[in-house]
Amino acid sequence: MRKSISKRNVTRLGRFSTSKAVLFSMILTAMSGQVVNATDSNAGSEQTIVPTITVTATRTMEDISKTPSSVSVVTAKDIEARRVDTVADALQMLPGVYKSQKANGGLQIRGFDSTNTLVLLNGVPMNNTFNNSVDWETIPVHSINRIELVRGPSSSLYGGRGVAGVISIQTKQLQPKQDVKDIHWHGQIGYGSHGTRNNELGFDARVSDRVSVGMSGEQRKTDGYPGFFITGRAANIRPTTVTVTPDNPVPQTKDGSYLLGSRGDKSYDNKSLSTYITMKLRDRESLTYSYLYTKNRYAYENPMSTITVGGQPVFSGNVKVSNQKYVALRTSRYLGYDGLKEYHSHNLQYKNDKNKIQATFNMLDRKKDGFSSPANPNTPNYSGSGDDSFYPGKTINLDVQKVWDRRGKHSVVAGFNWKKESFNQKRRELTNWRNHSSFDSTTYPGGLYEINKGATSNLALFVQDTYRPNHDWAIYSGLRIDRFKKFDGQHVTYDQANSRYDTVNHGTGTYTELSPKLAIEYYVTDSLNMYASYGHSFNPPPLSQVYRYSDIVKANPNLDPERSDSFEIGLKKEWNTKTTLNVSGFYVKTKDKVKYLTYYDNSGNVDYKMYNNVDEESRRGVELEVHHQLSSKWSVFGNYTWQTGRIKHKELPNTNASEYAEVNYDIPKHTFHAGVEYTSGKWDALWDAQYVSRRQSVDDVTGQYGSEDSYFISNVAVNYKLSKEATLQFGVQNVFNRVFFSDEATAGRTYSASMKFKF
């Protein structure tokens, strides 16, 4: 159960009526649906009509309406129309998707977060090797050509992490053409609320009949806003240290906590550079190398205190809140962290469309990933000593597949995959906590006092057969076998007494996972089909849970993957190409769920903490999406998702794990997205809205910091084409300035404006 704490902003107390939101959403549901554009834009000024197909769902080109999966496609045109800043923003209006509205909020798909979703960028796995999550802000968004989201179990084709589904991102790449040499420039200059800058510049060029190249640089930067607040409880015992009597009463929340201030603005600065070169080897045969560099700096700036004495803010001491009660202030709570990420992605892809062979070899090298925090700060501008925790990692991936298409009544795709993942965490002492290179060698050599490292390798074979006995039926059967190995686990600490590093090696381990999938599709008419499917999927535990020690936290090299069995039924219907309806229902049963446990000694004191496989969970839901083309200028779209999850906790002696069951309140029970788009001549305007129900127990207090409120927000984006080369864009997010909390405070109304150009 979530604990609700204090109010986001002392001067902003507005609340949105949930009943009004639900009523409005019911009205829109009758007329709305999800837009899936068939028009896509390649690099430069060329326009290409792209069939509504999916490659991700079956690893072959299939009509999106004729696949036994729930699939959504987001195109470059959608991204431009919606004025999005990250991949997470681009996906948040899709059915079954919930995006947290706090700063740098993550995604849920069917109730699973990004650690249970495989994310591929041109075939490069983007999941973090340390904790399996995805850093959405590090993926360049303006160079994206197409995003495919396949919901449901995908381990039979893609292996681990494909529990909620797969997100496949493809960037814009110009293809060589016979007797054509040209160059196309594109860029953007953008500015928005909270000092947000969003700029891009790049080009794509055909340098010969057989070679094309491209390069793009992006920067997304924001000063941020104060979303993480500091709260405290009052103590009855009079302290012996210096007390502080504030100028004004300290703001108090509904649960009795006191609002003491904020860490300040959550800022970030993300820079990226991407480039590619494509060589046409022969007819319908090509080789492409692409490279991505991204650097991200994030931090809290300008801490704020609600406690003032003589008009000056106070960040330490014991604050008198009543006759005999005091609240303790600690400066360290007002300073957050200073983080740094630096990624290098190399990708080499061979495609032979004639023989339907594809081979991809890539490496994602996270050279820097981690953060620092202050040691014993005494002022809000403290720049003294601190602790640095960095956990760089590397993923090396080889994927090869071959398609045998329309061999009689069968189409077969088969291949193999090899992948190696590793992490190497180093903890150091710093002389300046905001300078990640200021290692303090006073106590430890180079400031280094702890190392945690480990690796996994995986070899997999997969095959899928599509059998069409007649025009009415299709049967999909697939199987993948993964052979995992865990190795190179180490925990290294510095022994000051003997001036040496002591190493503890963890044992190796292997396991084999079989991931079958079976789906049946029935084509009732040319415009109506139904499907049912079963799939097994799994999620390998993060390396940090397997091999990382930290203070009283122990590694668990015996940790097993979470295993899920998923069932889905669905229906897809079209009316005269103007209206589409998609309905799907799903049920997921997960075993061996990982839980963070506290272990006690015989005296009942805390002995250590560790991750272990003890829980089970069931999830179920229904997704409905409709799209209707009102005219050549107007279209409406919308989708609704109902979902719920229930966790069953097992009992484990001498731990905090007791046997009971509870609702998973992290999953929003109701999610609704809708909108209207108008396109005419030089104008393109989009209004969209979303309603998300609360993500906490019904007994918890809403409308205050720490709560997961229900909310209804709407956004407006307008594009005006000034000329063939330039487009002016303007957007307003959270138009009605709704005040709500997504654990942390949210931003309220924000504005953005930009100028896009291409020539």
Secondary structure, DSSP 4 states (H G I P E B T S, - for coil): -PPP---SBTTB-----HHHHHHHHHHHHTT------SEEE-STT-EEE--SEESTTTSS-EEGGGSSSEEEEEEHHHHHHHT-SSHHHHHTTSTTEEE--STT--EEETTEEGGGEEEEETTEE-S-TTTS---GGGS-STTEEEEEEEES--HHHH-TTTTSEEEEEEE--PPP-TT--EEEEEEEEEEEGGGEEEEEEEEEEE-SSSEEEEEEEEEEEE---B--EEEE--BSSPPSS-EE--SSPPPB-TTS-EEEEE--EEEEEEEEEEEEEEEEEETTEEEEEEEEEEEEEEEEES-EES-EETTEE--SEEEE-SSS-EEEE-GGGG---EEEEEEEEEEEEEEETTTTEEEEEEEEEEEEEEEEEESS--STT--S-EEEEE--EEEEEEEEEEEEEEETTEEEEEEEEEEEEEEEEEEEEESSTT-TT-B-TTTSGGGEEEEEEEEEEEEEEEEEEEE-SSSSEEEEEEEEEEEEEEEEEEEEEEETTTTEEEEEEPPPEEEEEEEEEEEEEEEEETTEEEEEEEEEEEEPPPHHHHH--BTTBPP-TTPPPEEEEEEEEEEEEEETTTEEEEEEEEEEEEEEEEEEEEEE-TTS-EEEEEEEEEEEEEEEEEEEEEEEE-SSSEEEEEEEEEEEEEEEEPP-TTBS--SEEEE-TTS-SEEEEEEEEEEETTEEEEEEEEEE---S-TTSPPSSTT-B--EEEEEEEEEEE-SSSEEEEEEEESTT----BBSSB---SEEEEEEEEE-
